[in-house]
Amino acid sequence: MQLTKLNADSSWMFHFDGLHVLIDPWFTESQVDFHPLFSRQFHQSPQPTVGELQQPDYIFISHPFTDHCNKETLLQFSKEIPLVALPSILKKIAKWGHFQTLLPLSAAPFHVEVLKTKNALVHKAYLIESAQNKIVYAPHGAVLKNIPNVKIDAVISTTLCYQLPFFLGGTINLGSESAVRLQQQLHSNVLLTTHDEDKKGEGLVSLFAKRKFSERAAFLDLKPGQVFDLAAYN
C-alpha cells in the first residue's frame, strides 16, 4: 500500500491492490460551514488541481463536513467515479445530482469499516485494508470503544489540538497525545500526521478557536505530494 499526501490538510490518494482511492479531497481556496459569518477557512498553500491528479478509481469521504466532503472540489471529478461513504454522507451527496454511483461501505470493492468511537459524529475512525496492509484513518483523532483484533500497519491521525466551546462543538481535533494513545492501542509502528494545516479562519468560530500544534520525532509528517510506501517500511 502506498499513501500519497495531496495537501497539508487531509486529502490523500491511497494506492493498493491495483486501485487508486482518493480520500477527502478539498482543493478549493476556502470552505464554509453553514455560512461565511459562522465559519470559513482558507488554505494558505497552493493546492493540486483535479486535472493534474491520477484519475481515482473510487472516492472515499470520511466525514460530512466541508473540509472533507467539499462540494466545489468533488463536482470537478467525473460523475462516473463511484463514491464510497456512510449512508448519512451519501444522502448529502445524492442531493447534488452529480455522481452516478454511490456505495455504502459494505459495497465497496475494498475492505473499509467504521470503528466504534466516542463522539462518533466528529471523531470517526476507519479501518482500511489491502491484501498486504491494514491502516486506521482518523483525521480528527478518535477514542476507540473496541480495539480491532488485527495488526495495524499505520495510523493516520491529527496531531493538532483544535478546541471550541461546547456550544460550538467542543474539541474537534484531539491532538498529539490522543494520536499517540491511538497508535499505542493499535500497536502500530507508524503514525502519519493529517489534518494539521495552519489554515486562516474567519467568522464566529475563529474568534473562539484555540489551536495547539505539535512536533515530535515519532510523527511522520509528509509534505504535499510525498509518497509513503508501507511495504518498504515494513
Disulfide bonds with the S-S distance in Angstrom:
none
